[in-house]
Amino acid sequence: SQQGEEDPQALSIQEGENATMNCSYKTSINNLQWYRQNSGRGLVHLILIRSNEREKHSGRLRVTLDTSKKSSSLLITASRAADTASYFCATVLTGGGNKLTFGTGTQLKVEL
Amino acid sequence: GAGVSQTPSNKVTEKGKYVELRCDPISGHTALYWYRQSLGQGPEFLIYFQGTGAADDSGLPNDRFFAVRPEGSVSTLKIQRTERGDSAVYLCASSPRVNNEQFFGPGTRLTVL
């Protein structure tokens, strides 16, 4: 079963704009990770945020985590056509070992 | 360095047949995971190995599915009496330790006719 849900399901923007994707989850987590998937490169890890962290940055990526609301957001700034892909949030549940529970994904399309 | 590799990349089989899917993790990674992804969905956890032992097999859908990792490196996912509903992309991932990022292979696309 899927733990999380991404919102929106699909997003289309122009190159240079920012893209924001949201993820909600249901139970207590150890950490939350964001992955990107496209047909060319498969699933690629983007960023990991632990339950005691509120914000993390990596290059053009910014991730926030609100454990009280059980939600996270991924912001991609100054988007590029190469950012076109599906983005998934995945949680490691408290006491759940190291298995990832993925959300349903957001399909991002960045147009020139 | 070399990433996670999976073979075959594509497998077409007939209903009722037995299949084996192989995963070569990144050298030195002690944890290995199998996931299954259906079209339009996120990956779903199947089984996780820490070393040679299955630490969590709660995601295996039924007893037709089995996985091994006899020497703590390569893993094989085995599916008996395949059904059309088993058609999916089977993903393998490895990580150097618990609660770390996971590195995914390109997947094996299994089609059961």
Backbone of each chain as ProteinMPNN parsed JSONL, in Angstrom:
{"seq_chain_A": "SQQGEEDPQALSIQEGENATMNCSYKTSINNLQWYRQNSGRGLVHLILIRSNEREKHSGRLRVTLDTSKKSSSLLITASRAADTASYFCATVLTGGGNKLTFGTGTQLKVEL", "coords_chain_A": {"N_chain_A": [[0.858, -1.19, 0.0], [0.364, 2.344, -0.515], [1.857, 4.921, 1.234], [2.034, 7.665, 1.12], [0.837, 10.682, -0.426], [1.25, 12.581, -3.306], [1.013, 15.945, -4.328], [0.669, 18.442, -6.76], [-0.833, 15.901, -8.936], [0.05, 16.166, -11.497], [2.102, 18.564, -13.138], [2.751, 21.387, -15.042], [5.091, 23.599, -16.277], [6.898, 26.607, -17.294], [10.221, 26.832, -18.518], [12.623, 28.065, -16.272], [10.843, 28.902, -14.362], [9.691, 28.312, -10.969], [9.08, 25.177, -9.354], [6.802, 23.555, -7.278], [6.196, 20.828, -5.218], [4.112, 18.795, -3.236], [3.886, 16.583, -0.427], [2.101, 14.274, 1.446], [1.825, 12.276, 4.378], [1.07, 9.406, 6.496], [1.793, 8.149, 8.937], [4.101, 8.083, 11.768], [7.446, 9.018, 11.092], [10.895, 8.135, 10.363], [12.682, 9.225, 8.541], [12.382, 11.217, 5.528], [12.427, 10.98, 2.038], [13.206, 12.258, -1.203], [12.771, 11.315, -4.567], [13.667, 11.15, -8.025], [12.371, 10.166, -11.154], [12.922, 9.179, -14.392], [12.608, 8.019, -17.777], [15.069, 7.693, -18.821], [17.046, 7.443, -16.825], [16.143, 6.004, -14.656], [15.271, 5.542, -11.148], [16.362, 8.105, -9.096], [18.041, 9.25, -6.264], [17.337, 12.262, -4.559], [17.277, 13.937, -2.214], [17.496, 13.717, 1.344], [15.678, 14.068, 4.302], [15.683, 14.271, 7.765], [13.627, 13.306, 10.582], [13.96, 15.125, 12.612], [14.7, 17.425, 11.41], [13.942, 20.471, 9.695], [14.243, 21.847, 7.339], [15.994, 21.566, 4.254], [18.646, 22.013, 1.912], [19.788, 21.536, -1.425], [21.698, 22.344, -3.941], [19.64, 23.476, -6.507], [17.432, 22.607, -5.196], [15.012, 22.614, -2.601], [13.871, 21.381, 0.387], [11.232, 20.968, 2.655], [10.024, 19.974, 5.862], [7.271, 19.166, 7.809], [6.471, 17.806, 10.609], [4.336, 17.897, 12.337], [2.166, 18.336, 10.758], [2.426, 16.251, 9.142], [3.633, 16.41, 6.551], [5.483, 17.296, 3.571], [7.44, 19.356, 1.407], [8.753, 19.858, -1.855], [10.792, 22.035, -3.502], [11.775, 23.169, -6.594], [13.954, 25.344, -7.953], [14.281, 27.8, -10.589], [13.68, 26.167, -12.938], [14.547, 23.636, -15.377], [14.426, 22.21, -18.682], [15.448, 19.671, -18.508], [14.646, 18.858, -16.02], [12.261, 17.662, -16.265], [10.307, 15.006, -15.312], [9.147, 12.279, -13.2], [8.374, 12.77, -9.809], [8.91, 11.48, -6.638], [7.949, 11.175, -3.254], [9.237, 9.469, -0.432], [8.956, 7.557, 2.472], [10.649, 6.544, 5.462], [9.508, 4.62, 7.883], [9.001, 5.082, 11.406], [10.423, 2.617, 13.366], [10.126, 0.922, 11.274], [12.128, -0.456, 10.006], [14.328, -0.24, 7.24], [12.915, 0.065, 4.958], [11.497, 1.712, 2.155], [8.557, 3.611, 1.789], [6.65, 4.567, -0.755], [5.113, 7.462, -2.246], [2.507, 8.449, -4.543], [3.441, 10.002, -6.599], [4.435, 12.901, -8.55], [4.018, 14.191, -11.725], [6.153, 16.086, -13.48], [6.415, 18.53, -15.948], [8.56, 20.443, -17.796], [8.565, 23.07, -19.861], [10.052, 24.468, -22.815]], "CA_chain_A": [[0.0, 0.0, 0.0], [1.123, 3.567, -0.599], [1.68, 5.708, 2.449], [1.925, 9.098, 0.904], [0.224, 11.185, -1.642], [1.843, 13.807, -3.799], [0.09, 16.928, -4.866], [-0.361, 17.891, -7.622], [-0.471, 14.681, -9.656], [0.777, 16.599, -12.678], [2.444, 19.981, -13.1], [3.415, 21.838, -16.258], [5.586, 24.96, -16.092], [7.858, 27.077, -18.272], [11.618, 26.846, -18.076], [12.973, 29.244, -15.488], [9.909, 29.05, -13.247], [9.87, 27.401, -9.84], [8.09, 24.098, -9.243], [6.605, 23.093, -5.901], [5.431, 19.597, -5.073], [3.814, 18.51, -1.841], [3.738, 15.173, -0.076], [1.522, 14.038, 2.771], [1.984, 10.892, 4.811], [0.059, 9.082, 7.503], [2.277, 7.691, 10.241], [5.354, 8.638, 12.252], [8.558, 8.662, 10.22], [12.286, 8.33, 10.749], [13.142, 10.227, 7.59], [11.622, 11.331, 4.283], [13.36, 11.152, 0.919], [12.632, 12.569, -2.507], [13.418, 10.653, -5.686], [13.243, 11.522, -9.361], [12.373, 9.03, -12.062], [12.595, 9.351, -15.801], [12.853, 6.781, -18.519], [16.472, 7.572, -19.177], [17.977, 7.159, -15.737], [15.554, 5.256, -13.55], [15.029, 6.263, -9.897], [17.571, 8.748, -8.58], [17.842, 9.917, -4.976], [17.592, 13.705, -4.602], [17.561, 14.552, -0.925], [16.945, 13.031, 2.518], [15.493, 14.952, 5.453], [15.376, 13.454, 8.937], [12.425, 13.775, 11.283], [14.28, 16.243, 13.501], [15.086, 18.557, 10.573], [12.772, 21.202, 9.162], [14.51, 22.332, 5.994], [17.286, 21.171, 3.71], [18.903, 22.537, 0.589], [20.805, 20.882, -2.227], [21.674, 23.008, -5.239], [18.38, 24.18, -6.786], [16.368, 21.933, -4.466], [14.767, 22.952, -1.197], [12.872, 20.486, 0.963], [10.782, 21.266, 4.013], [9.313, 18.892, 6.544], [6.449, 19.573, 8.948], [6.019, 16.533, 11.186], [3.042, 18.079, 13.001], [1.163, 18.23, 9.699], [2.772, 15.071, 8.346], [3.744, 16.849, 5.165], [6.77, 17.779, 3.087], [7.37, 19.972, 0.098], [9.983, 19.94, -2.651], [10.83, 23.197, -4.378], [12.85, 23.22, -7.589], [14.033, 26.716, -8.436], [14.859, 28.026, -11.923], [13.573, 24.848, -13.556], [15.122, 23.403, -16.7], [13.738, 21.14, -19.411], [15.985, 18.394, -18.016], [13.979, 18.502, -14.753], [11.054, 16.909, -16.613], [10.411, 13.666, -14.729], [8.205, 12.031, -12.097], [9.019, 12.979, -8.51], [8.262, 10.689, -5.59], [8.429, 11.199, -1.887], [9.27, 8.133, 0.159], [9.197, 7.657, 3.905], [11.107, 5.427, 6.283], [8.64, 4.727, 9.052], [9.575, 4.803, 12.721], [10.298, 1.196, 13.668], [9.791, 0.169, 10.064], [13.313, -0.908, 9.317], [14.838, 0.735, 6.289], [12.17, 0.009, 3.707], [10.882, 2.951, 1.704], [7.153, 3.587, 1.399], [6.57, 5.634, -1.739], [3.852, 8.078, -2.605], [1.983, 8.181, -5.88], [4.251, 10.724, -7.566], [4.035, 14.091, -9.314], [4.652, 14.256, -13.05], [6.54, 17.453, -13.796], [6.852, 18.796, -17.314], [9.122, 21.773, -17.942], [8.536, 23.375, -21.298], [10.972, 25.535, -23.259]], "C_chain_A": [[0.887, 1.23, 0.0], [0.842, 4.378, 0.646], [1.353, 7.141, 2.142], [1.2, 9.434, -0.376], [0.927, 12.459, -2.03], [0.769, 14.694, -4.407], [0.907, 18.053, -5.496], [0.075, 16.573, -8.261], [0.345, 15.022, -10.886], [0.959, 18.102, -12.621], [3.2, 20.336, -14.366], [3.807, 23.295, -16.097], [6.534, 25.328, -17.217], [9.254, 27.038, -17.667], [11.925, 28.16, -17.369], [12.042, 29.478, -14.309], [10.276, 28.078, -12.135], [8.755, 26.361, -9.838], [8.016, 23.651, -7.794], [5.713, 21.863, -5.9], [5.261, 19.303, -3.593], [3.587, 17.019, -1.636], [3.109, 15.093, 1.305], [1.662, 12.566, 3.108], [1.148, 10.663, 6.057], [0.61, 8.745, 8.885], [3.647, 8.278, 10.556], [6.529, 8.122, 11.417], [9.904, 8.856, 10.889], [12.927, 9.37, 9.829], [12.245, 10.199, 6.357], [12.6, 11.634, 3.169], [12.577, 11.509, -0.334], [13.478, 11.907, -3.585], [12.846, 11.198, -6.988], [13.326, 10.297, -10.254], [12.04, 9.491, -13.472], [13.057, 8.125, -16.556], [14.331, 6.59, -18.807], [17.36, 7.079, -18.063], [17.366, 6.403, -14.572], [15.352, 6.149, -12.328], [16.331, 6.809, -9.339], [17.237, 9.476, -7.283], [18.197, 11.397, -5.093], [18.038, 14.234, -3.249], [16.876, 13.757, 0.192], [16.829, 14.038, 3.636], [15.039, 14.101, 6.634], [14.242, 14.09, 9.732], [12.701, 14.945, 12.218], [14.782, 17.472, 12.73], [13.839, 19.205, 9.983], [12.981, 21.652, 7.731], [15.888, 21.856, 5.558], [17.412, 21.69, 2.29], [19.942, 21.66, -0.099], [20.735, 21.479, -3.619], [20.389, 23.789, -5.445], [17.19, 23.573, -6.049], [16.267, 22.443, -3.036], [13.631, 22.067, -0.704], [12.526, 20.97, 2.355], [10.025, 20.076, 4.569], [8.572, 19.46, 7.738], [5.852, 18.311, 9.552], [4.673, 16.683, 11.896], [1.896, 17.947, 11.999], [1.367, 16.991, 8.834], [2.822, 15.435, 6.857], [5.151, 17.343, 4.86], [6.549, 18.456, 1.751], [8.753, 19.975, -0.532], [9.847, 21.127, -3.577], [12.025, 23.075, -5.301], [12.861, 24.637, -8.143], [14.655, 26.759, -9.825], [14.863, 26.735, -12.737], [14.134, 24.828, -14.974], [14.347, 22.281, -17.383], [14.185, 19.769, -18.908], [15.375, 17.966, -16.682], [12.684, 17.736, -15.015], [11.209, 15.469, -16.181], [9.232, 13.468, -13.779], [8.98, 12.14, -10.789], [8.207, 12.251, -7.443], [8.829, 11.055, -4.228], [8.35, 9.783, -1.332], [9.648, 8.276, 1.624], [9.791, 6.377, 4.466], [10.357, 5.569, 7.602], [9.405, 4.447, 10.334], [9.36, 3.332, 13.054], [10.004, 0.339, 12.458], [10.994, -0.354, 9.324], [13.777, 0.15, 8.341], [14.059, 0.724, 4.989], [11.533, 1.359, 3.416], [9.425, 2.703, 1.351], [6.924, 4.801, 0.526], [5.168, 6.199, -1.841], [3.526, 7.784, -4.058], [2.687, 8.992, -6.967], [3.602, 11.952, -8.174], [4.778, 14.071, -10.628], [4.901, 15.722, -13.385], [6.98, 17.544, -15.244], [7.32, 20.239, -17.373], [9.272, 22.048, -19.422], [9.45, 24.553, -21.628], [10.209, 26.814, -23.618]], "O_chain_A": [[2.029, 1.178, 0.458], [-0.311, 4.5, 1.061], [0.517, 7.763, 2.797], [0.988, 8.603, -1.259], [1.175, 13.322, -1.188], [-0.242, 14.222, -4.925], [1.783, 18.591, -4.82], [1.233, 16.177, -8.135], [1.23, 14.263, -11.28], [0.097, 18.828, -12.126], [4.171, 19.671, -14.726], [2.957, 24.139, -15.812], [6.932, 24.47, -18.005], [9.432, 27.192, -16.459], [11.526, 29.232, -17.824], [12.404, 30.174, -13.36], [11.062, 27.151, -12.33], [7.633, 26.632, -10.266], [9.04, 23.4, -7.159], [4.633, 21.85, -6.492], [6.168, 19.54, -2.796], [3.158, 16.3, -2.539], [3.547, 15.777, 2.23], [1.622, 11.711, 2.223], [0.582, 11.603, 6.614], [-0.037, 9.025, 9.894], [4.275, 8.9, 9.698], [6.594, 6.94, 11.081], [10.046, 9.623, 11.841], [13.625, 10.275, 10.286], [11.453, 9.275, 6.169], [13.503, 12.453, 3.336], [11.425, 11.106, -0.498], [14.708, 11.924, -3.541], [11.701, 11.644, -7.047], [14.242, 9.485, -10.125], [11.005, 10.113, -13.71], [13.805, 7.299, -16.034], [14.795, 5.468, -19.011], [18.332, 6.367, -18.316], [18.049, 6.185, -13.571], [15.272, 7.371, -12.456], [17.289, 6.065, -9.133], [16.265, 10.228, -7.217], [19.232, 11.749, -5.658], [19.064, 14.907, -3.15], [15.799, 13.194, -0.009], [17.771, 14.785, 3.9], [14.112, 13.301, 6.507], [13.94, 15.272, 9.566], [11.781, 15.679, 12.581], [15.237, 18.444, 13.334], [12.812, 18.552, 9.8], [12.017, 21.824, 6.984], [16.817, 21.753, 6.359], [16.427, 21.795, 1.559], [20.845, 21.116, 0.538], [19.829, 21.166, -4.391], [20.071, 24.673, -4.649], [16.054, 23.993, -6.265], [17.269, 22.671, -2.357], [12.561, 22.017, -1.31], [13.402, 21.335, 3.139], [9.459, 19.276, 3.824], [9.155, 20.148, 8.576], [4.843, 17.803, 9.063], [3.943, 15.703, 12.043], [0.8, 17.505, 12.345], [0.589, 16.716, 7.92], [2.137, 14.834, 6.029], [5.901, 17.747, 5.749], [5.582, 18.164, 1.048], [9.773, 20.079, 0.149], [8.893, 21.214, -4.35], [13.155, 22.898, -4.847], [11.879, 25.079, -8.739], [15.442, 25.889, -10.198], [15.916, 26.267, -13.172], [14.188, 25.845, -15.665], [13.682, 21.49, -16.714], [13.4, 18.822, -18.885], [15.567, 16.827, -16.256], [12.075, 17.217, -14.079], [12.128, 14.778, -16.623], [8.422, 14.374, -13.579], [10.107, 11.657, -10.683], [6.986, 12.389, -7.36], [10.038, 11.224, -4.071], [7.488, 8.999, -1.728], [10.558, 9.03, 1.968], [9.483, 5.276, 4.011], [10.559, 6.532, 8.341], [10.352, 3.66, 10.339], [8.226, 2.853, 13.026], [9.67, -0.838, 12.593], [10.903, -0.666, 8.137], [13.622, 1.341, 8.612], [14.5, 1.319, 4.005], [11.087, 2.058, 4.326], [9.093, 1.714, 0.697], [6.993, 5.936, 0.999], [4.176, 5.523, -1.566], [4.186, 6.976, -4.711], [2.535, 8.687, -8.15], [2.38, 12.032, -8.297], [6.003, 13.952, -10.663], [3.961, 16.499, -13.552], [7.799, 16.755, -15.714], [6.568, 21.155, -17.039], [10.001, 21.36, -20.136], [9.603, 25.491, -20.847], [10.82, 27.808, -24.009]]}, "seq_chain_B": "GAGVSQTPSNKVTEKGKYVELRCDPISGHTALYWYRQSLGQGPEFLIYFQGTGAADDSGLPNDRFFAVRPEGSVSTLKIQRTERGDSAVYLCASSPRVNNEQFFGPGTRLTVL", "coords_chain_B": {"N_chain_B": [[31.971, 5.011, -10.128], [30.7, 1.597, -10.45], [27.21, 1.174, -10.649], [24.095, -0.08, -9.272], [23.213, -3.081, -10.765], [20.91, -4.836, -12.87], [19.608, -7.862, -14.093], [17.574, -9.938, -16.235], [17.074, -7.054, -18.441], [14.642, -6.958, -19.603], [11.925, -9.245, -19.44], [9.957, -11.64, -20.823], [7.375, -13.844, -20.265], [5.372, -16.822, -20.014], [2.157, -17.345, -18.563], [2.155, -19.166, -15.551], [4.775, -20.032, -15.673], [8.17, -20.211, -14.323], [10.293, -17.686, -13.033], [13.448, -15.973, -12.698], [14.986, -13.183, -11.303], [17.768, -11.057, -11.308], [19.983, -9.264, -9.155], [22.717, -7.101, -8.82], [24.31, -5.525, -6.341], [25.764, -2.334, -5.326], [29.197, -2.507, -4.698], [30.164, -3.398, -1.457], [27.919, -2.443, -0.209], [25.737, -3.209, 2.35], [23.045, -3.511, 2.687], [20.188, -4.557, 0.884], [17.475, -4.174, -1.322], [14.259, -5.064, -2.639], [11.799, -3.881, -4.845], [8.568, -3.354, -6.365], [7.089, -1.995, -9.214], [4.183, -0.819, -10.582], [2.508, 0.355, -13.545], [2.173, 3.827, -13.57], [2.22, 4.07, -10.843], [3.821, 4.48, -7.586], [6.884, 2.868, -6.512], [6.57, -0.292, -4.776], [7.378, -1.818, -1.746], [9.0, -4.954, -1.427], [10.923, -6.866, -0.238], [13.683, -6.907, 2.079], [17.129, -7.152, 2.605], [19.636, -7.52, 5.041], [22.849, -7.967, 4.936], [23.189, -11.429, 4.572], [20.746, -12.312, 5.397], [17.135, -12.154, 5.289], [15.777, -9.291, 6.384], [13.306, -8.167, 6.462], [10.466, -9.298, 5.076], [7.939, -8.564, 4.565], [6.581, -7.41, 2.456], [6.3, -9.191, 0.374], [3.99, -10.55, -1.843], [2.739, -13.093, -1.819], [3.228, -16.67, -1.312], [4.377, -17.451, -3.672], [6.432, -15.883, -4.3], [9.872, -15.438, -3.72], [13.051, -14.681, -2.314], [16.622, -14.599, -2.377], [19.896, -14.207, -0.946], [22.596, -15.366, -0.88], [25.406, -15.0, -0.374], [25.637, -12.529, 0.628], [25.861, -10.55, -1.228], [25.129, -10.524, -4.357], [21.7, -10.811, -5.295], [18.774, -12.807, -5.839], [15.569, -12.719, -7.091], [12.815, -14.747, -7.029], [10.107, -16.034, -8.805], [7.402, -18.093, -8.73], [5.131, -20.029, -10.74], [3.999, -17.937, -12.415], [1.732, -15.182, -12.744], [-0.581, -13.139, -14.653], [-0.988, -10.767, -13.328], [1.425, -10.346, -12.092], [2.97, -8.884, -13.736], [5.101, -6.193, -14.103], [7.503, -3.593, -13.289], [10.404, -4.627, -11.786], [12.335, -3.515, -9.233], [15.571, -3.09, -7.899], [17.498, -2.106, -5.097], [20.299, -0.715, -3.294], [22.007, 0.042, -0.216], [24.507, 1.645, 1.831], [24.225, 1.514, 4.567], [21.813, 1.375, 7.261], [18.915, 3.507, 7.165], [19.774, 5.279, 5.259], [20.249, 6.907, 2.066], [18.951, 5.21, -0.808], [20.228, 3.41, -3.544], [19.197, 2.903, -6.724], [18.717, 0.292, -9.143], [18.335, -0.145, -12.749], [16.089, -1.654, -13.18], [13.982, -4.535, -13.901], [11.846, -5.288, -16.429], [9.04, -7.131, -16.243], [6.94, -9.144, -18.086], [4.045, -10.949, -18.154], [2.447, -13.193, -20.094]], "CA_chain_B": [[32.009, 3.577, -9.93], [29.56, 0.857, -10.974], [25.991, 1.282, -9.873], [23.346, -1.318, -9.121], [22.827, -3.624, -12.062], [19.861, -5.853, -12.82], [19.443, -8.648, -15.323], [17.629, -9.234, -17.515], [16.376, -5.764, -18.431], [13.274, -7.3, -19.969], [11.638, -10.667, -19.393], [8.6, -11.99, -21.217], [7.143, -15.237, -19.949], [3.973, -17.237, -20.092], [1.468, -17.645, -17.304], [2.473, -20.47, -14.984], [6.213, -20.312, -15.729], [9.027, -19.757, -13.229], [11.296, -16.706, -13.472], [14.445, -15.475, -11.744], [15.491, -11.855, -11.603], [19.03, -10.937, -10.585], [20.413, -7.923, -8.77], [24.087, -6.918, -8.343], [24.329, -4.231, -5.644], [27.033, -1.619, -5.289], [30.154, -3.222, -3.865], [30.303, -2.903, -0.09], [26.622, -2.11, 0.388], [25.27, -4.372, 3.09], [21.584, -3.609, 2.61], [19.66, -4.728, -0.468], [16.007, -4.087, -1.297], [13.485, -5.298, -3.856], [10.524, -3.189, -4.962], [7.825, -3.622, -7.593], [6.398, -0.783, -9.638], [3.197, -0.957, -11.647], [2.394, 1.556, -14.363], [1.474, 4.951, -12.971], [2.27, 3.998, -9.387], [5.149, 4.488, -6.988], [7.376, 1.528, -6.182], [6.07, -0.911, -3.54], [8.388, -2.649, -1.1], [8.806, -6.409, -1.392], [11.771, -7.553, 0.735], [14.912, -6.186, 2.397], [18.191, -7.968, 3.179], [20.789, -6.945, 5.708], [23.765, -9.092, 4.794], [22.624, -12.595, 3.902], [19.414, -12.641, 5.891], [16.007, -11.284, 4.985], [15.399, -8.572, 7.591], [11.876, -7.83, 6.394], [9.874, -9.797, 3.83], [6.507, -8.323, 4.736], [5.978, -6.934, 1.221], [6.091, -10.257, -0.61], [2.535, -10.672, -1.938], [2.286, -14.453, -1.478], [4.344, -17.614, -1.233], [4.988, -17.699, -4.98], [7.589, -15.003, -4.378], [10.936, -15.781, -2.791], [14.31, -14.038, -2.677], [17.799, -15.081, -1.654], [21.147, -13.435, -1.054], [23.392, -16.372, -0.146], [26.751, -14.577, 0.042], [25.568, -11.151, 1.093], [26.101, -9.596, -2.316], [24.099, -10.693, -5.386], [20.414, -11.338, -4.843], [17.88, -13.303, -6.87], [14.134, -12.757, -6.788], [12.263, -15.894, -7.739], [8.637, -16.038, -8.852], [6.892, -19.372, -9.233], [3.748, -20.056, -11.28], [3.703, -16.534, -12.672], [0.376, -14.781, -13.129], [-0.568, -11.9, -15.416], [-0.905, -9.677, -12.362], [2.813, -10.146, -11.663], [3.614, -7.994, -14.697], [5.504, -4.93, -13.474], [8.95, -3.396, -13.268], [10.975, -5.037, -10.499], [13.477, -2.656, -8.945], [16.47, -3.461, -6.813], [18.269, -0.973, -4.57], [21.205, -1.042, -2.199], [22.472, 1.182, 0.566], [25.663, 1.247, 2.644], [23.806, 1.257, 5.935], [20.396, 1.632, 7.524], [18.458, 4.896, 7.202], [20.508, 6.069, 4.278], [19.652, 6.908, 0.743], [19.043, 3.95, -1.527], [20.664, 3.539, -4.926], [18.361, 1.98, -7.479], [19.088, -0.221, -10.442], [17.431, 0.265, -13.834], [14.871, -2.445, -13.141], [13.641, -5.586, -14.861], [10.426, -5.228, -16.818], [8.504, -8.479, -16.384], [5.638, -9.239, -18.738], [3.501, -12.307, -18.114], [1.399, -13.278, -21.121]], "C_chain_B": [[30.748, 2.924, -10.45], [28.382, 1.028, -10.041], [25.354, -0.077, -9.682], [22.966, -1.819, -10.513], [21.787, -4.724, -11.882], [19.787, -6.565, -14.163], [18.315, -9.644, -15.158], [16.945, -7.867, -17.422], [14.905, -5.96, -18.781], [13.103, -8.808, -19.913], [10.179, -10.867, -19.768], [8.429, -13.479, -20.959], [5.665, -15.555, -20.067], [3.426, -17.532, -18.706], [1.811, -19.056, -16.847], [3.953, -20.808, -14.968], [6.917, -19.752, -14.499], [10.04, -18.762, -13.778], [12.235, -16.349, -12.328], [14.947, -14.125, -12.223], [16.707, -11.617, -10.712], [19.356, -9.486, -10.299], [21.859, -7.968, -8.259], [24.173, -5.56, -7.653], [25.685, -3.547, -5.797], [27.952, -2.332, -4.299], [30.262, -2.58, -2.484], [28.991, -2.515, 0.57], [26.052, -3.349, 1.062], [23.759, -4.574, 2.967], [21.135, -3.677, 1.152], [18.149, -4.838, -0.386], [15.43, -4.467, -2.66], [12.158, -4.543, -3.745], [9.865, -3.612, -6.274], [7.039, -2.368, -7.942], [5.463, -1.088, -10.799], [3.037, 0.38, -12.341], [1.588, 2.637, -13.646], [1.481, 4.991, -11.456], [3.693, 4.204, -8.885], [5.587, 3.065, -6.698], [6.786, 1.03, -4.863], [7.107, -1.9, -3.025], [8.012, -4.124, -1.139], [9.584, -7.042, -0.235], [13.071, -6.781, 0.895], [15.871, -7.155, 3.073], [19.208, -7.085, 3.893], [21.818, -8.075, 5.759], [23.09, -10.223, 4.043], [21.183, -12.864, 4.285], [18.352, -11.644, 5.491], [15.554, -10.619, 6.28], [13.915, -8.262, 7.637], [11.347, -8.316, 5.055], [8.371, -9.545, 3.813], [5.813, -7.871, 3.46], [5.766, -7.999, 0.163], [4.602, -10.579, -0.673], [1.993, -12.046, -1.565], [3.482, -15.393, -1.562], [4.885, -18.018, -2.597], [6.27, -16.892, -5.144], [8.606, -15.382, -3.308], [12.209, -15.088, -3.249], [15.431, -14.574, -1.804], [18.967, -14.141, -1.885], [22.221, -14.242, -0.319], [24.758, -15.907, 0.344], [26.791, -13.111, 0.452], [25.866, -10.118, 0.038], [24.964, -9.698, -3.323], [22.83, -11.273, -4.782], [19.597, -11.798, -6.048], [16.457, -13.314, -6.34], [13.518, -13.836, -7.664], [10.74, -15.851, -7.667], [8.19, -17.345, -9.482], [5.481, -19.18, -9.797], [3.266, -18.632, -11.568], [2.262, -16.341, -13.138], [0.451, -13.453, -13.859], [-0.443, -10.685, -14.5], [0.493, -9.434, -11.813], [3.563, -9.211, -12.599], [3.859, -6.635, -14.062], [6.989, -4.734, -13.736], [9.447, -3.729, -11.869], [12.288, -4.286, -10.306], [14.278, -3.199, -7.775], [17.217, -2.209, -6.374], [19.232, -1.472, -3.509], [21.585, 0.227, -1.456], [23.595, 0.714, 1.479], [25.298, 0.922, 4.076], [22.345, 1.667, 6.1], [20.137, 3.142, 7.561], [19.294, 5.826, 6.342], [19.759, 6.078, 2.96], [19.851, 5.547, 0.097], [19.376, 4.237, -2.989], [19.952, 2.461, -5.745], [19.016, 1.528, -8.776], [18.067, 0.193, -11.48], [16.135, -0.537, -13.893], [14.821, -3.545, -14.185], [12.155, -5.471, -15.15], [9.952, -6.641, -17.082], [7.117, -8.404, -17.011], [5.201, -10.695, -18.737], [2.309, -12.365, -19.063], [0.313, -14.277, -20.753]], "O_chain_B": [[29.814, 3.619, -10.853], [28.524, 1.027, -8.818], [25.991, -1.107, -9.902], [22.456, -1.059, -11.336], [21.783, -5.444, -10.883], [19.89, -5.946, -15.222], [18.107, -10.155, -14.058], [16.304, -7.566, -16.416], [14.037, -5.221, -18.315], [14.003, -9.561, -20.285], [9.278, -10.336, -19.118], [9.253, -14.285, -21.392], [4.826, -14.665, -20.203], [4.162, -17.923, -17.8], [1.769, -20.009, -17.625], [4.356, -21.772, -14.318], [6.365, -18.949, -13.746], [10.588, -18.964, -14.862], [11.869, -16.414, -11.155], [15.287, -13.948, -13.393], [16.689, -11.928, -9.521], [19.049, -8.595, -11.09], [22.19, -8.766, -7.382], [24.112, -4.533, -8.328], [26.629, -4.125, -6.335], [27.534, -2.709, -3.204], [30.432, -1.367, -2.364], [28.95, -2.283, 1.779], [25.902, -4.399, 0.439], [23.262, -5.689, 3.128], [21.64, -2.947, 0.3], [17.607, -5.502, 0.497], [16.042, -4.219, -3.699], [11.493, -4.56, -2.709], [10.515, -4.153, -7.168], [6.405, -1.757, -7.082], [5.889, -1.554, -11.856], [3.39, 1.421, -11.786], [0.475, 2.396, -13.179], [0.829, 5.84, -10.848], [4.651, 4.117, -9.652], [4.759, 2.155, -6.644], [6.533, 1.815, -3.949], [7.64, -2.712, -3.78], [6.86, -4.493, -0.913], [8.995, -7.674, 0.642], [13.513, -6.089, -0.022], [15.494, -7.884, 3.99], [19.586, -6.027, 3.391], [21.673, -9.022, 6.531], [22.486, -10.002, 2.994], [20.473, -13.571, 3.57], [18.616, -10.448, 5.367], [15.017, -11.279, 7.169], [13.334, -8.112, 8.712], [11.739, -7.799, 4.008], [7.625, -10.239, 3.122], [4.586, -7.934, 3.374], [5.115, -7.739, -0.848], [4.001, -10.859, 0.365], [0.883, -12.144, -1.041], [4.603, -14.97, -1.845], [5.779, -18.86, -2.667], [7.09, -17.18, -6.015], [8.257, -15.615, -2.151], [12.426, -14.925, -4.45], [15.221, -14.95, -0.651], [19.022, -13.396, -2.863], [22.692, -13.836, 0.743], [25.226, -16.376, 1.382], [27.866, -12.529, 0.601], [26.096, -8.95, 0.348], [23.941, -9.032, -3.167], [22.876, -12.11, -3.881], [19.717, -11.242, -7.14], [16.183, -13.856, -5.27], [13.68, -13.834, -8.884], [10.163, -15.657, -6.597], [8.55, -17.663, -10.615], [4.745, -18.286, -9.381], [2.252, -18.187, -11.03], [1.67, -17.186, -13.809], [1.426, -12.716, -13.711], [0.155, -9.68, -14.884], [0.728, -8.43, -11.141], [4.677, -8.789, -12.289], [2.936, -6.004, -13.547], [7.649, -5.59, -14.326], [8.963, -3.174, -10.883], [13.219, -4.405, -11.103], [13.725, -3.7, -6.795], [17.532, -1.349, -7.197], [19.014, -2.519, -2.9], [21.497, 1.333, -1.99], [23.647, -0.455, 1.863], [25.984, 0.138, 4.731], [21.733, 2.23, 5.193], [21.002, 3.935, 7.93], [19.49, 6.998, 6.662], [18.777, 5.36, 2.769], [20.796, 4.825, 0.414], [18.866, 5.187, -3.584], [20.094, 1.266, -5.483], [19.761, 2.271, -9.415], [17.053, 0.808, -11.152], [15.19, -0.146, -14.578], [15.511, -3.501, -15.204], [11.319, -5.544, -14.25], [10.402, -7.285, -18.029], [6.238, -7.692, -16.525], [5.901, -11.565, -19.255], [1.303, -11.683, -18.868], [-0.637, -14.464, -21.512]]}, "name": "protein", "num_of_chains": 2, "seq": "SQQGEEDPQALSIQEGENATMNCSYKTSINNLQWYRQNSGRGLVHLILIRSNEREKHSGRLRVTLDTSKKSSSLLITASRAADTASYFCATVLTGGGNKLTFGTGTQLKVELGAGVSQTPSNKVTEKGKYVELRCDPISGHTALYWYRQSLGQGPEFLIYFQGTGAADDSGLPNDRFFAVRPEGSVSTLKIQRTERGDSAVYLCASSPRVNNEQFFGPGTRLTVL"}
